[in-house]
Amino acid sequence: MKKLIFLIAIFLAVQVLFMSKGVTYGENASGLENRISYLKEENRNIELEVATLVSCSNIAQKAEEKGFIPVSLAESTGNHIPVAFKR
């Protein structure tokens, strides 16, 4: 009878130990899932920013600000002005 009570006590102690470990792992998993969600949102924001920066209209505007002439103007002048170099 004492052996049975001892085995039950050991079994319950092991169960409590594994349950506490499970809770800890669950909290860690939840924290990681939150971090993943945050990083995915941050990636979406960065991708949007990159798309804006490399858009054709943005690049054309920055090129004009730096003194490059638009392709349409170079074609219409007929002077064979290279559009890749600053004039």
PDB file with one MODEL, atoms N, CA, C and O in Angstrom:
MODEL        1
ATOM      1  N   MET A   1       0.818  -1.187   0.000  1.00  0.00           N
ATOM      2  CA  MET A   1       0.000   0.000   0.000  1.00  0.00           C
ATOM      3  C   MET A   1       0.870   1.263   0.000  1.00  0.00           C
ATOM      4  O   MET A   1       0.571   2.226  -0.706  1.00  0.00           O
ATOM      5  N   LYS A   2       1.952   1.253   0.800  1.00  0.00           N
ATOM      6  CA  LYS A   2       2.841   2.408   0.847  1.00  0.00           C
ATOM      7  C   LYS A   2       3.524   2.619  -0.502  1.00  0.00           C
ATOM      8  O   LYS A   2       3.761   3.753  -0.917  1.00  0.00           O
ATOM      9  N   LYS A   3       3.837   1.514  -1.180  1.00  0.00           N
ATOM     10  CA  LYS A   3       4.470   1.619  -2.490  1.00  0.00           C
ATOM     11  C   LYS A   3       3.522   2.277  -3.488  1.00  0.00           C
ATOM     12  O   LYS A   3       3.941   3.096  -4.306  1.00  0.00           O
ATOM     13  N   LEU A   4       2.262   1.920  -3.415  1.00  0.00           N
ATOM     14  CA  LEU A   4       1.261   2.487  -4.318  1.00  0.00           C
ATOM     15  C   LEU A   4       1.118   3.988  -4.085  1.00  0.00           C
ATOM     16  O   LEU A   4       1.078   4.765  -5.039  1.00  0.00           O
ATOM     17  N   ILE A   5       1.042   4.392  -2.835  1.00  0.00           N
ATOM     18  CA  ILE A   5       0.929   5.820  -2.506  1.00  0.00           C
ATOM     19  C   ILE A   5       2.186   6.553  -2.966  1.00  0.00           C
ATOM     20  O   ILE A   5       2.102   7.659  -3.500  1.00  0.00           O
ATOM     21  N   PHE A   6       3.344   5.943  -2.762  1.00  0.00           N
ATOM     22  CA  PHE A   6       4.602   6.540  -3.195  1.00  0.00           C
ATOM     23  C   PHE A   6       4.632   6.699  -4.720  1.00  0.00           C
ATOM     24  O   PHE A   6       5.049   7.741  -5.226  1.00  0.00           O
ATOM     25  N   LEU A   7       4.197   5.681  -5.444  1.00  0.00           N
ATOM     26  CA  LEU A   7       4.176   5.744  -6.910  1.00  0.00           C
ATOM     27  C   LEU A   7       3.201   6.809  -7.402  1.00  0.00           C
ATOM     28  O   LEU A   7       3.489   7.528  -8.359  1.00  0.00           O
ATOM     29  N   ILE A   8       2.057   6.907  -6.749  1.00  0.00           N
ATOM     30  CA  ILE A   8       1.077   7.939  -7.122  1.00  0.00           C
ATOM     31  C   ILE A   8       1.661   9.328  -6.864  1.00  0.00           C
ATOM     32  O   ILE A   8       1.495  10.232  -7.683  1.00  0.00           O
ATOM     33  N   ALA A   9       2.340   9.500  -5.737  1.00  0.00           N
ATOM     34  CA  ALA A   9       2.957  10.789  -5.412  1.00  0.00           C
ATOM     35  C   ALA A   9       4.029  11.147  -6.437  1.00  0.00           C
ATOM     36  O   ALA A   9       4.102  12.292  -6.883  1.00  0.00           O
ATOM     37  N   ILE A  10       4.847  10.192  -6.807  1.00  0.00           N
ATOM     38  CA  ILE A  10       5.886  10.416  -7.824  1.00  0.00           C
ATOM     39  C   ILE A  10       5.234  10.773  -9.159  1.00  0.00           C
ATOM     40  O   ILE A  10       5.664  11.705  -9.839  1.00  0.00           O
ATOM     41  N   PHE A  11       4.199  10.029  -9.525  1.00  0.00           N
ATOM     42  CA  PHE A  11       3.489  10.282 -10.777  1.00  0.00           C
ATOM     43  C   PHE A  11       2.921  11.698 -10.793  1.00  0.00           C
ATOM     44  O   PHE A  11       3.057  12.406 -11.791  1.00  0.00           O
ATOM     45  N   LEU A  12       2.289  12.117  -9.705  1.00  0.00           N
ATOM     46  CA  LEU A  12       1.715  13.463  -9.631  1.00  0.00           C
ATOM     47  C   LEU A  12       2.805  14.535  -9.697  1.00  0.00           C
ATOM     48  O   LEU A  12       2.622  15.569 -10.339  1.00  0.00           O
ATOM     49  N   ALA A  13       3.927  14.290  -9.040  1.00  0.00           N
ATOM     50  CA  ALA A  13       5.035  15.249  -9.082  1.00  0.00           C
ATOM     51  C   ALA A  13       5.566  15.403 -10.508  1.00  0.00           C
ATOM     52  O   ALA A  13       5.850  16.512 -10.961  1.00  0.00           O
ATOM     53  N   VAL A  14       5.693  14.286 -11.200  1.00  0.00           N
ATOM     54  CA  VAL A  14       6.164  14.328 -12.587  1.00  0.00           C
ATOM     55  C   VAL A  14       5.153  15.066 -13.461  1.00  0.00           C
ATOM     56  O   VAL A  14       5.543  15.853 -14.324  1.00  0.00           O
ATOM     57  N   GLN A  15       3.870  14.821 -13.249  1.00  0.00           N
ATOM     58  CA  GLN A  15       2.822  15.508 -14.006  1.00  0.00           C
ATOM     59  C   GLN A  15       2.901  17.016 -13.795  1.00  0.00           C
ATOM     60  O   GLN A  15       2.828  17.787 -14.752  1.00  0.00           O
ATOM     61  N   VAL A  16       3.049  17.431 -12.547  1.00  0.00           N
ATOM     62  CA  VAL A  16       3.144  18.866 -12.242  1.00  0.00           C
ATOM     63  C   VAL A  16       4.373  19.463 -12.916  1.00  0.00           C
ATOM     64  O   VAL A  16       4.307  20.565 -13.462  1.00  0.00           O
ATOM     65  N   LEU A  17       5.481  18.753 -12.883  1.00  0.00           N
ATOM     66  CA  LEU A  17       6.707  19.228 -13.520  1.00  0.00           C
ATOM     67  C   LEU A  17       6.502  19.417 -15.019  1.00  0.00           C
ATOM     68  O   LEU A  17       6.871  20.454 -15.571  1.00  0.00           O
ATOM     69  N   PHE A  18       5.917  18.421 -15.678  1.00  0.00           N
ATOM     70  CA  PHE A  18       5.688  18.523 -17.115  1.00  0.00           C
ATOM     71  C   PHE A  18       4.657  19.593 -17.450  1.00  0.00           C
ATOM     72  O   PHE A  18       4.776  20.262 -18.476  1.00  0.00           O
ATOM     73  N   MET A  19       3.656  19.762 -16.608  1.00  0.00           N
ATOM     74  CA  MET A  19       2.656  20.800 -16.855  1.00  0.00           C
ATOM     75  C   MET A  19       3.290  22.185 -16.774  1.00  0.00           C
ATOM     76  O   MET A  19       2.988  23.052 -17.594  1.00  0.00           O
ATOM     77  N   SER A  20       4.164  22.398 -15.797  1.00  0.00           N
ATOM     78  CA  SER A  20       4.807  23.710 -15.673  1.00  0.00           C
ATOM     79  C   SER A  20       5.729  23.972 -16.862  1.00  0.00           C
ATOM     80  O   SER A  20       5.825  25.101 -17.344  1.00  0.00           O
ATOM     81  N   LYS A  21       6.401  22.933 -17.327  1.00  0.00           N
ATOM     82  CA  LYS A  21       7.246  23.074 -18.519  1.00  0.00           C
ATOM     83  C   LYS A  21       6.385  23.400 -19.738  1.00  0.00           C
ATOM     84  O   LYS A  21       6.760  24.222 -20.575  1.00  0.00           O
ATOM     85  N   GLY A  22       5.227  22.745 -19.826  1.00  0.00           N
ATOM     86  CA  GLY A  22       4.322  22.992 -20.944  1.00  0.00           C
ATOM     87  C   GLY A  22       3.821  24.417 -20.960  1.00  0.00           C
ATOM     88  O   GLY A  22       3.716  25.028 -22.024  1.00  0.00           O
ATOM     89  N   VAL A  23       3.511  24.954 -19.800  1.00  0.00           N
ATOM     90  CA  VAL A  23       3.058  26.343 -19.711  1.00  0.00           C
ATOM     91  C   VAL A  23       4.173  27.281 -20.152  1.00  0.00           C
ATOM     92  O   VAL A  23       3.935  28.243 -20.882  1.00  0.00           O
ATOM     93  N   THR A  24       5.378  26.997 -19.710  1.00  0.00           N
ATOM     94  CA  THR A  24       6.526  27.826 -20.095  1.00  0.00           C
ATOM     95  C   THR A  24       6.735  27.785 -21.606  1.00  0.00           C
ATOM     96  O   THR A  24       6.944  28.823 -22.234  1.00  0.00           O
ATOM     97  N   TYR A  25       6.679  26.598 -22.184  1.00  0.00           N
ATOM     98  CA  TYR A  25       6.837  26.479 -23.632  1.00  0.00           C
ATOM     99  C   TYR A  25       5.698  27.179 -24.365  1.00  0.00           C
ATOM    100  O   TYR A  25       5.916  27.786 -25.414  1.00  0.00           O
ATOM    101  N   GLY A  26       4.495  27.100 -23.824  1.00  0.00           N
ATOM    102  CA  GLY A  26       3.357  27.781 -24.435  1.00  0.00           C
ATOM    103  C   GLY A  26       3.537  29.286 -24.430  1.00  0.00           C
ATOM    104  O   GLY A  26       3.222  29.958 -25.413  1.00  0.00           O
ATOM    105  N   GLU A  27       4.044  29.818 -23.321  1.00  0.00           N
ATOM    106  CA  GLU A  27       4.294  31.256 -23.249  1.00  0.00           C
ATOM    107  C   GLU A  27       5.375  31.664 -24.241  1.00  0.00           C
ATOM    108  O   GLU A  27       5.264  32.699 -24.899  1.00  0.00           O
ATOM    109  N   ASN A  28       6.416  30.849 -24.347  1.00  0.00           N
ATOM    110  CA  ASN A  28       7.479  31.138 -25.315  1.00  0.00           C
ATOM    111  C   ASN A  28       6.939  31.104 -26.738  1.00  0.00           C
ATOM    112  O   ASN A  28       7.268  31.968 -27.551  1.00  0.00           O
ATOM    113  N   ALA A  29       6.116  30.114 -27.039  1.00  0.00           N
ATOM    114  CA  ALA A  29       5.537  30.000 -28.379  1.00  0.00           C
ATOM    115  C   ALA A  29       4.651  31.200 -28.676  1.00  0.00           C
ATOM    116  O   ALA A  29       4.676  31.733 -29.785  1.00  0.00           O
ATOM    117  N   SER A  30       3.875  31.623 -27.702  1.00  0.00           N
ATOM    118  CA  SER A  30       3.006  32.781 -27.889  1.00  0.00           C
ATOM    119  C   SER A  30       3.834  34.039 -28.144  1.00  0.00           C
ATOM    120  O   SER A  30       3.504  34.845 -29.013  1.00  0.00           O
ATOM    121  N   GLY A  31       4.904  34.196 -27.384  1.00  0.00           N
ATOM    122  CA  GLY A  31       5.788  35.343 -27.590  1.00  0.00           C
ATOM    123  C   GLY A  31       6.417  35.332 -28.971  1.00  0.00           C
ATOM    124  O   GLY A  31       6.541  36.375 -29.613  1.00  0.00           O
ATOM    125  N   LEU A  32       6.813  34.151 -29.428  1.00  0.00           N
ATOM    126  CA  LEU A  32       7.404  34.037 -30.759  1.00  0.00           C
ATOM    127  C   LEU A  32       6.380  34.334 -31.847  1.00  0.00           C
ATOM    128  O   LEU A  32       6.709  34.970 -32.848  1.00  0.00           O
ATOM    129  N   GLU A  33       5.151  33.883 -31.663  1.00  0.00           N
ATOM    130  CA  GLU A  33       4.100  34.168 -32.644  1.00  0.00           C
ATOM    131  C   GLU A  33       3.835  35.666 -32.726  1.00  0.00           C
ATOM    132  O   GLU A  33       3.638  36.205 -33.815  1.00  0.00           O
ATOM    133  N   ASN A  34       3.829  36.339 -31.581  1.00  0.00           N
ATOM    134  CA  ASN A  34       3.644  37.792 -31.584  1.00  0.00           C
ATOM    135  C   ASN A  34       4.799  38.481 -32.301  1.00  0.00           C
ATOM    136  O   ASN A  34       4.587  39.426 -33.061  1.00  0.00           O
ATOM    137  N   ARG A  35       6.007  38.015 -32.062  1.00  0.00           N
ATOM    138  CA  ARG A  35       7.187  38.587 -32.714  1.00  0.00           C
ATOM    139  C   ARG A  35       7.125  38.372 -34.224  1.00  0.00           C
ATOM    140  O   ARG A  35       7.464  39.268 -34.997  1.00  0.00           O
ATOM    141  N   ILE A  36       6.693  37.183 -34.643  1.00  0.00           N
ATOM    142  CA  ILE A  36       6.555  36.888 -36.073  1.00  0.00           C
ATOM    143  C   ILE A  36       5.538  37.826 -36.711  1.00  0.00           C
ATOM    144  O   ILE A  36       5.778  38.360 -37.793  1.00  0.00           O
ATOM    145  N   SER A  37       4.408  38.028 -36.049  1.00  0.00           N
ATOM    146  CA  SER A  37       3.383  38.936 -36.575  1.00  0.00           C
ATOM    147  C   SER A  37       3.928  40.351 -36.712  1.00  0.00           C
ATOM    148  O   SER A  37       3.703  41.019 -37.721  1.00  0.00           O
ATOM    149  N   TYR A  38       4.646  40.803 -35.687  1.00  0.00           N
ATOM    150  CA  TYR A  38       5.228  42.145 -35.722  1.00  0.00           C
ATOM    151  C   TYR A  38       6.218  42.275 -36.881  1.00  0.00           C
ATOM    152  O   TYR A  38       6.198  43.269 -37.608  1.00  0.00           O
ATOM    153  N   LEU A  39       7.087  41.268 -37.055  1.00  0.00           N
ATOM    154  CA  LEU A  39       8.087  41.323 -38.122  1.00  0.00           C
ATOM    155  C   LEU A  39       7.451  41.251 -39.507  1.00  0.00           C
ATOM    156  O   LEU A  39       7.930  41.896 -40.440  1.00  0.00           O
ATOM    157  N   LYS A  40       6.377  40.474 -39.650  1.00  0.00           N
ATOM    158  CA  LYS A  40       5.673  40.422 -40.939  1.00  0.00           C
ATOM    159  C   LYS A  40       5.083  41.785 -41.280  1.00  0.00           C
ATOM    160  O   LYS A  40       5.157  42.225 -42.428  1.00  0.00           O
ATOM    161  N   GLU A  41       4.504  42.448 -40.298  1.00  0.00           N
ATOM    162  CA  GLU A  41       3.940  43.783 -40.517  1.00  0.00           C
ATOM    163  C   GLU A  41       5.048  44.771 -40.877  1.00  0.00           C
ATOM    164  O   GLU A  41       4.881  45.601 -41.770  1.00  0.00           O
ATOM    165  N   GLU A  42       6.169  44.678 -40.184  1.00  0.00           N
ATOM    166  CA  GLU A  42       7.302  45.551 -40.478  1.00  0.00           C
ATOM    167  C   GLU A  42       7.825  45.293 -41.894  1.00  0.00           C
ATOM    168  O   GLU A  42       8.169  46.238 -42.604  1.00  0.00           O
ATOM    169  N   ASN A  43       7.888  44.032 -42.307  1.00  0.00           N
ATOM    170  CA  ASN A  43       8.314  43.694 -43.672  1.00  0.00           C
ATOM    171  C   ASN A  43       7.368  44.286 -44.708  1.00  0.00           C
ATOM    172  O   ASN A  43       7.810  44.812 -45.729  1.00  0.00           O
ATOM    173  N   ARG A  44       6.059  44.200 -44.442  1.00  0.00           N
ATOM    174  CA  ARG A  44       5.086  44.790 -45.377  1.00  0.00           C
ATOM    175  C   ARG A  44       5.317  46.295 -45.507  1.00  0.00           C
ATOM    176  O   ARG A  44       5.274  46.836 -46.611  1.00  0.00           O
ATOM    177  N   ASN A  45       5.559  46.964 -44.395  1.00  0.00           N
ATOM    178  CA  ASN A  45       5.802  48.407 -44.436  1.00  0.00           C
ATOM    179  C   ASN A  45       7.073  48.739 -45.208  1.00  0.00           C
ATOM    180  O   ASN A  45       7.100  49.696 -45.981  1.00  0.00           O
ATOM    181  N   ILE A  46       8.118  47.956 -45.002  1.00  0.00           N
ATOM    182  CA  ILE A  46       9.379  48.190 -45.713  1.00  0.00           C
ATOM    183  C   ILE A  46       9.207  47.917 -47.203  1.00  0.00           C
ATOM    184  O   ILE A  46       9.731  48.664 -48.030  1.00  0.00           O
ATOM    185  N   GLU A  47       8.482  46.860 -47.558  1.00  0.00           N
ATOM    186  CA  GLU A  47       8.237  46.560 -48.973  1.00  0.00           C
ATOM    187  C   GLU A  47       7.468  47.693 -49.640  1.00  0.00           C
ATOM    188  O   GLU A  47       7.746  48.041 -50.788  1.00  0.00           O
ATOM    189  N   LEU A  48       6.508  48.268 -48.931  1.00  0.00           N
ATOM    190  CA  LEU A  48       5.750  49.399 -49.470  1.00  0.00           C
ATOM    191  C   LEU A  48       6.660  50.603 -49.666  1.00  0.00           C
ATOM    192  O   LEU A  48       6.569  51.296 -50.679  1.00  0.00           O
ATOM    193  N   GLU A  49       7.527  50.851 -48.710  1.00  0.00           N
ATOM    194  CA  GLU A  49       8.465  51.971 -48.815  1.00  0.00           C
ATOM    195  C   GLU A  49       9.420  51.773 -49.990  1.00  0.00           C
ATOM    196  O   GLU A  49       9.691  52.715 -50.734  1.00  0.00           O
ATOM    197  N   VAL A  50       9.931  50.554 -50.160  1.00  0.00           N
ATOM    198  CA  VAL A  50      10.834  50.258 -51.277  1.00  0.00           C
ATOM    199  C   VAL A  50      10.099  50.435 -52.604  1.00  0.00           C
ATOM    200  O   VAL A  50      10.646  51.008 -53.546  1.00  0.00           O
ATOM    201  N   ALA A  51       8.869  49.946 -52.678  1.00  0.00           N
ATOM    202  CA  ALA A  51       8.093  50.077 -53.915  1.00  0.00           C
ATOM    203  C   ALA A  51       7.877  51.545 -54.265  1.00  0.00           C
ATOM    204  O   ALA A  51       7.916  51.921 -55.436  1.00  0.00           O
ATOM    205  N   THR A  52       7.651  52.364 -53.256  1.00  0.00           N
ATOM    206  CA  THR A  52       7.464  53.795 -53.492  1.00  0.00           C
ATOM    207  C   THR A  52       8.756  54.427 -53.991  1.00  0.00           C
ATOM    208  O   THR A  52       8.739  55.237 -54.918  1.00  0.00           O
ATOM    209  N   LEU A  53       9.880  54.055 -53.372  1.00  0.00           N
ATOM    210  CA  LEU A  53      11.159  54.657 -53.743  1.00  0.00           C
ATOM    211  C   LEU A  53      11.618  54.269 -55.141  1.00  0.00           C
ATOM    212  O   LEU A  53      12.286  55.061 -55.807  1.00  0.00           O
ATOM    213  N   VAL A  54      11.277  53.077 -55.596  1.00  0.00           N
ATOM    214  CA  VAL A  54      11.735  52.636 -56.914  1.00  0.00           C
ATOM    215  C   VAL A  54      10.667  52.792 -57.991  1.00  0.00           C
ATOM    216  O   VAL A  54      10.832  52.291 -59.103  1.00  0.00           O
ATOM    217  N   SER A  55       9.584  53.475 -57.672  1.00  0.00           N
ATOM    218  CA  SER A  55       8.544  53.670 -58.682  1.00  0.00           C
ATOM    219  C   SER A  55       9.083  54.568 -59.794  1.00  0.00           C
ATOM    220  O   SER A  55       9.936  55.424 -59.558  1.00  0.00           O
ATOM    221  N   CYS A  56       8.583  54.365 -60.984  1.00  0.00           N
ATOM    222  CA  CYS A  56       9.064  55.122 -62.142  1.00  0.00           C
ATOM    223  C   CYS A  56       8.870  56.622 -61.956  1.00  0.00           C
ATOM    224  O   CYS A  56       9.759  57.411 -62.278  1.00  0.00           O
ATOM    225  N   SER A  57       7.717  57.013 -61.440  1.00  0.00           N
ATOM    226  CA  SER A  57       7.461  58.445 -61.275  1.00  0.00           C
ATOM    227  C   SER A  57       8.417  59.061 -60.263  1.00  0.00           C
ATOM    228  O   SER A  57       8.883  60.184 -60.458  1.00  0.00           O
ATOM    229  N   ASN A  58       8.709  58.354 -59.202  1.00  0.00           N
ATOM    230  CA  ASN A  58       9.630  58.870 -58.188  1.00  0.00           C
ATOM    231  C   ASN A  58      11.048  58.979 -58.746  1.00  0.00           C
ATOM    232  O   ASN A  58      11.741  59.967 -58.504  1.00  0.00           O
ATOM    233  N   ILE A  59      11.471  57.970 -59.487  1.00  0.00           N
ATOM    234  CA  ILE A  59      12.812  57.995 -60.081  1.00  0.00           C
ATOM    235  C   ILE A  59      12.913  59.121 -61.111  1.00  0.00           C
ATOM    236  O   ILE A  59      13.925  59.819 -61.168  1.00  0.00           O
ATOM    237  N   ALA A  60      11.871  59.299 -61.925  1.00  0.00           N
ATOM    238  CA  ALA A  60      11.871  60.366 -62.924  1.00  0.00           C
ATOM    239  C   ALA A  60      11.942  61.736 -62.255  1.00  0.00           C
ATOM    240  O   ALA A  60      12.663  62.619 -62.720  1.00  0.00           O
ATOM    241  N   GLN A  61      11.204  61.913 -61.180  1.00  0.00           N
ATOM    242  CA  GLN A  61      11.214  63.187 -60.465  1.00  0.00           C
ATOM    243  C   GLN A  61      12.602  63.473 -59.894  1.00  0.00           C
ATOM    244  O   GLN A  61      13.107  64.589 -60.018  1.00  0.00           O
ATOM    245  N   LYS A  62      13.211  62.482 -59.278  1.00  0.00           N
ATOM    246  CA  LYS A  62      14.549  62.672 -58.701  1.00  0.00           C
ATOM    247  C   LYS A  62      15.584  62.936 -59.801  1.00  0.00           C
ATOM    248  O   LYS A  62      16.506  63.728 -59.604  1.00  0.00           O
ATOM    249  N   ALA A  63      15.438  62.281 -60.949  1.00  0.00           N
ATOM    250  CA  ALA A  63      16.362  62.508 -62.062  1.00  0.00           C
ATOM    251  C   ALA A  63      16.253  63.944 -62.558  1.00  0.00           C
ATOM    252  O   ALA A  63      17.269  64.587 -62.822  1.00  0.00           O
ATOM    253  N   GLU A  64      15.028  64.454 -62.687  1.00  0.00           N
ATOM    254  CA  GLU A  64      14.841  65.836 -63.124  1.00  0.00           C
ATOM    255  C   GLU A  64      15.412  66.810 -62.099  1.00  0.00           C
ATOM    256  O   GLU A  64      16.000  67.825 -62.470  1.00  0.00           O
ATOM    257  N   GLU A  65      15.242  66.509 -60.815  1.00  0.00           N
ATOM    258  CA  GLU A  65      15.794  67.368 -59.765  1.00  0.00           C
ATOM    259  C   GLU A  65      17.314  67.431 -59.847  1.00  0.00           C
ATOM    260  O   GLU A  65      17.913  68.440 -59.475  1.00  0.00           O
ATOM    261  N   LYS A  66      17.939  66.368 -60.328  1.00  0.00           N
ATOM    262  CA  LYS A  66      19.401  66.323 -60.426  1.00  0.00           C
ATOM    263  C   LYS A  66      19.900  66.853 -61.769  1.00  0.00           C
ATOM    264  O   LYS A  66      21.103  66.838 -62.030  1.00  0.00           O
ATOM    265  N   GLY A  67      19.001  67.315 -62.612  1.00  0.00           N
ATOM    266  CA  GLY A  67      19.406  67.938 -63.857  1.00  0.00           C
ATOM    267  C   GLY A  67      19.336  67.062 -65.086  1.00  0.00           C
ATOM    268  O   GLY A  67      19.734  67.506 -66.163  1.00  0.00           O
ATOM    269  N   PHE A  68      18.857  65.854 -64.979  1.00  0.00           N
ATOM    270  CA  PHE A  68      18.695  65.005 -66.151  1.00  0.00           C
ATOM    271  C   PHE A  68      17.468  65.470 -66.919  1.00  0.00           C
ATOM    272  O   PHE A  68      16.501  65.960 -66.335  1.00  0.00           O
ATOM    273  N   ILE A  69      17.520  65.312 -68.221  1.00  0.00           N
ATOM    274  CA  ILE A  69      16.367  65.725 -69.017  1.00  0.00           C
ATOM    275  C   ILE A  69      15.477  64.523 -69.284  1.00  0.00           C
ATOM    276  O   ILE A  69      15.962  63.396 -69.390  1.00  0.00           O
ATOM    277  N   PRO A  70      14.166  64.762 -69.393  1.00  0.00           N
ATOM    278  CA  PRO A  70      13.244  63.651 -69.663  1.00  0.00           C
ATOM    279  C   PRO A  70      13.482  63.060 -71.055  1.00  0.00           C
ATOM    280  O   PRO A  70      13.930  63.757 -71.965  1.00  0.00           O
ATOM    281  N   VAL A  71      13.189  61.811 -71.205  1.00  0.00           N
ATOM    282  CA  VAL A  71      13.374  61.120 -72.486  1.00  0.00           C
ATOM    283  C   VAL A  71      12.552  61.790 -73.573  1.00  0.00           C
ATOM    284  O   VAL A  71      13.037  61.981 -74.688  1.00  0.00           O
ATOM    285  N   SER A  72      11.318  62.146 -73.263  1.00  0.00           N
ATOM    286  CA  SER A  72      10.453  62.759 -74.277  1.00  0.00           C
ATOM    287  C   SER A  72      11.055  64.059 -74.797  1.00  0.00           C
ATOM    288  O   SER A  72      10.953  64.343 -75.990  1.00  0.00           O
ATOM    289  N   LEU A  73      11.670  64.844 -73.942  1.00  0.00           N
ATOM    290  CA  LEU A  73      12.293  66.099 -74.364  1.00  0.00           C
ATOM    291  C   LEU A  73      13.514  65.823 -75.233  1.00  0.00           C
ATOM    292  O   LEU A  73      13.731  66.512 -76.230  1.00  0.00           O
ATOM    293  N   ALA A  74      14.300  64.841 -74.874  1.00  0.00           N
ATOM    294  CA  ALA A  74      15.488  64.493 -75.659  1.00  0.00           C
ATOM    295  C   ALA A  74      15.087  63.987 -77.034  1.00  0.00           C
ATOM    296  O   ALA A  74      15.766  64.270 -78.021  1.00  0.00           O
ATOM    297  N   GLU A  75      14.000  63.247 -77.109  1.00  0.00           N
ATOM    298  CA  GLU A  75      13.542  62.719 -78.398  1.00  0.00           C
ATOM    299  C   GLU A  75      12.981  63.829 -79.274  1.00  0.00           C
ATOM    300  O   GLU A  75      13.164  63.810 -80.492  1.00  0.00           O
ATOM    301  N   SER A  76      12.304  64.790 -78.671  1.00  0.00           N
ATOM    302  CA  SER A  76      11.657  65.831 -79.470  1.00  0.00           C
ATOM    303  C   SER A  76      12.647  66.882 -79.968  1.00  0.00           C
ATOM    304  O   SER A  76      12.387  67.530 -80.982  1.00  0.00           O
ATOM    305  N   THR A  77      13.767  67.065 -79.285  1.00  0.00           N
ATOM    306  CA  THR A  77      14.738  68.068 -79.730  1.00  0.00           C
ATOM    307  C   THR A  77      15.508  67.605 -80.951  1.00  0.00           C
ATOM    308  O   THR A  77      15.943  68.430 -81.754  1.00  0.00           O
ATOM    309  N   GLY A  78      15.683  66.314 -81.104  1.00  0.00           N
ATOM    310  CA  GLY A  78      16.402  65.795 -82.256  1.00  0.00           C
ATOM    311  C   GLY A  78      17.895  66.050 -82.190  1.00  0.00           C
ATOM    312  O   GLY A  78      18.602  65.832 -83.173  1.00  0.00           O
ATOM    313  N   ASN A  79      18.382  66.503 -81.063  1.00  0.00           N
ATOM    314  CA  ASN A  79      19.813  66.793 -80.927  1.00  0.00           C
ATOM    315  C   ASN A  79      20.609  65.589 -80.455  1.00  0.00           C
ATOM    316  O   ASN A  79      21.808  65.695 -80.198  1.00  0.00           O
ATOM    317  N   HIS A  80      19.970  64.488 -80.344  1.00  0.00           N
ATOM    318  CA  HIS A  80      20.625  63.262 -79.876  1.00  0.00           C
ATOM    319  C   HIS A  80      21.318  63.483 -78.529  1.00  0.00           C
ATOM    320  O   HIS A  80      22.441  63.030 -78.310  1.00  0.00           O
ATOM    321  N   ILE A  81      20.635  64.177 -77.648  1.00  0.00           N
ATOM    322  CA  ILE A  81      21.165  64.432 -76.308  1.00  0.00           C
ATOM    323  C   ILE A  81      21.025  63.156 -75.496  1.00  0.00           C
ATOM    324  O   ILE A  81      19.927  62.613 -75.377  1.00  0.00           O
ATOM    325  N   PRO A  82      22.129  62.674 -74.936  1.00  0.00           N
ATOM    326  CA  PRO A  82      22.009  61.464 -74.115  1.00  0.00           C
ATOM    327  C   PRO A  82      21.260  61.779 -72.822  1.00  0.00           C
ATOM    328  O   PRO A  82      21.516  62.788 -72.165  1.00  0.00           O
ATOM    329  N   VAL A  83      20.351  60.912 -72.483  1.00  0.00           N
ATOM    330  CA  VAL A  83      19.560  61.137 -71.275  1.00  0.00           C
ATOM    331  C   VAL A  83      20.227  60.540 -70.050  1.00  0.00           C
ATOM    332  O   VAL A  83      19.756  60.742 -68.931  1.00  0.00           O
ATOM    333  N   ALA A  84      21.308  59.814 -70.242  1.00  0.00           N
ATOM    334  CA  ALA A  84      21.962  59.170 -69.112  1.00  0.00           C
ATOM    335  C   ALA A  84      22.993  60.075 -68.449  1.00  0.00           C
ATOM    336  O   ALA A  84      23.487  59.774 -67.362  1.00  0.00           O
ATOM    337  N   PHE A  85      23.313  61.178 -69.106  1.00  0.00           N
ATOM    338  CA  PHE A  85      24.331  62.062 -68.557  1.00  0.00           C
ATOM    339  C   PHE A  85      23.736  63.413 -68.214  1.00  0.00           C
ATOM    340  O   PHE A  85      22.794  63.874 -68.858  1.00  0.00           O
ATOM    341  N   LYS A  86      24.284  64.028 -67.214  1.00  0.00           N
ATOM    342  CA  LYS A  86      23.828  65.338 -66.775  1.00  0.00           C
ATOM    343  C   LYS A  86      24.307  66.386 -67.771  1.00  0.00           C
ATOM    344  O   LYS A  86      25.461  66.364 -68.199  1.00  0.00           O
ATOM    345  N   ARG A  87      23.429  67.291 -68.130  1.00  0.00           N
ATOM    346  CA  ARG A  87      23.796  68.367 -69.066  1.00  0.00           C
ATOM    347  C   ARG A  87      23.683  69.700 -68.389  1.00  0.00           C
ATOM    348  O   ARG A  87      23.948  70.731 -69.006  1.00  0.00           O
TER     349      ARG A  87
ENDMDL
END
